[in-house]
Amino acid sequence: MRLTGRTRLAGIMGWPVAHSRSPALHNFWLEQNGIDGVYVPLAVKPEDLQRALRGLPALGFRGCNLTIPHKRNAMEIVDRIEPMAHRVGAINTVIVAPDGALEGRNTDVFGFRESLRESMPDWSAGAGPAVVLGAGGAARAVVAALVEERATAVRLVNRTIERAAALAKDIAIPQTDITVHPWSERNAVLEGAGLLVNTTSLGMADEPPLTLDLSALPQRAIVVDVVYVPLETLLLAEARRRGNTVVDGLGMLLHQGRPGFEAWFGTAVRVTRDLRAAVLTTLAPR
């Protein structure tokens, strides 16, 4: 990597941020395309978020990504918010405009949709009800993507029923029937489903396992886990064993980075095997 006085800058703000794989992702694209740029991790405490974001133009940054715990709080700081981010209720990408204004976007919706399309080009949201486990930020992006694709039915399952109900209210449209179910019904709601998506942290390394009986899930259903450490979770391993098509969480991570990169560095990028391999090396135990 060669840095000059014209190096274009971007990064990711989080607290903590050392776990992020976004630097590996974006710096791969920068090197691959011969761009004079760098993407850096920015450890920003919650109480410093406003000063950090407002300082981006003065420091010459083209923008940044946002990770936990900044995605919702940043909405009160940026100058403009795209409609999809308003709908999801979170931003993960900030673009610095030529006049220094900050625009907030949500690319997680794009990332989920493109990951599904990459793995299953013929996938249709009308293939059957979608079951979504969880009601956090990832669930909001997934449900928004399904609604945008005109899914006819979404079954939302969460431990805290009120949080799931709030998600359904925020994102619902008349064309999509979003129903809310308690965690105790997570096995029963799989009946007749065409898609199952785990958006919880259950099954992630160092987290409790996701206990789920897949016997009611049709074999034609696609199973997605947004967790990518480990890459093949127990959910995906069990689904694959019984004949379901599975989609791991790495694709969503990689695809969600594309719109921000293209806005900051002016170059369209793709998700390739080489990129996937480069990011996978960062997932190995340290």
Salt bridges, closest charged atoms under 4 A:
ASP48 OD1 - ARG51 NH2 2.48
ASP79 OD1 - ARG54 NH2 2.96
GLU103 OE2 - ARG105 NE 3.17
ASP108 OD2 - LYS71 NZ 3.08
GLU114 OE2 - ARG113 NE 3.64
GLU114 OE2 - ARG117 NH1 3.19
GLU114 OE1 - ARG258 NH1 3.88
GLU118 OE1 - HIS255 NE2 3.06
GLU148 OE1 - ARG113 NH1 2.72
GLU149 OE2 - ARG117 NH2 3.01
ASP170 OD2 - ARG140 NH2 2.69
GLU185 OE1 - HIS181 ND1 3.09
GLU232 OE1 - ARG240 NH2 2.75
GLU238 OE2 - ARG241 NH2 2.73
ASP248 OD2 - ARG276 NH2 2.35
